[in-house]
Amino acid sequence: MATHYKTYTFKQDEVWETIDSYWSSPLSFWAGKSLRVEPSVPLRVVVWGSAVAESDRGFINYGGMSAVLVQRVQARGRAGEKIRAEISDEVIEEPPPAE
């Protein structure tokens, strides 16, 4: 599993800012990735200006068929807040909901 790390400092308060982008070949559209951030902030995946996935859990999976159109992973935080992102070539399995 290939993983890389990056840090990001927000420039504005509560504005969606791109922290990663991803394009996938049509020949490997099944490939999935994940991004986990610490501390936890809202995340979303945007394709052609529309959010196709959102998460408030501190991680988000992306890739798949819409990655052929270029995906942008965005986060929202406070100006000056620094986050650490872990980007992996494997999706994160979500635990079942608590009963």
N, C-alpha and C positions, 0 to 999 in steps of 0.2 A: 504494500500500500504506500504510494508516494504521498508525502505530506510536506507542505511548506508553510511557513509562518510569516506574518507581516504585522506591523503595527500601523494604526491609522489614528490621526488626531482630527476631530471634527472642527470644521471651520465656522459653522453657524449653528444657532440653537434650533432644535427640532425641525431640521430640513433634511430630506432624504439625500444622502451623499453616496456616490458609487465607490465601493471598496474593492470590487473585483469584477472582471468581465470574462466571458467564456464563449467560445465558438466551437462547434463540433461539426465534423465532416458528416455529410449525409450517410456515409458508409459506416459510421460508428454512432448513430443516433441513440442507441440504447445505453451508452455510457452515462453514468451518474457521478456526481461530485457532491461534496458537502462542505459547509463553512460553519465553524463554531466560533463564537466571539466571547471574550471575557473582558470586562464584566458584560453581563447579558444586556443587549439593547434590541429594539425592534429591527427585524430584517425583512427584506422583500426581494423578489426576483422580477425584473422588468424586461419585457420584450416589446419592441416598437412602441414604447411609451405607456404600456399597460402592465399593471402588476399581475403576474401569473401565479405567484405564491407569496404568502406572508407568514411570519412567525414572530411570536413574542417570547419564545422559549430559549433564545440564545444560540440556536442553530437552525440551518435551513439546508434542504437538499435541492440540487438543481441539475441541469443537464437534460437528457432526453431529447425528444423530437424538436422542441422549441429552441434548442441550442443551435440548430442549423441557422437560425435567424439572429444570432448573437444575444446572449443574456447578460444583463448587468445585475450584480448583487449589490443592494443598497442597504445602508443602515442609517438610523436616526438617533442623535444624541445631543448633548450640550456642547456649545463652543468651548474648545480647549480640552474636552474629555478625550482621553486616549484609550483605545481598545486594542486588544491583541486578537488577531484572526488566525485560526488554524484551518487550512484548506486541504482537503483530502480527496483522493480519487475514488473513494468509496462512500456510498450513502450511509447516513446514520439511521438505524432502525429506531422508530419511535416506540417507547414503552406503551403497553396497553393502558387505557384510561383507568384511573383509580375508582373503585366502586364504593 
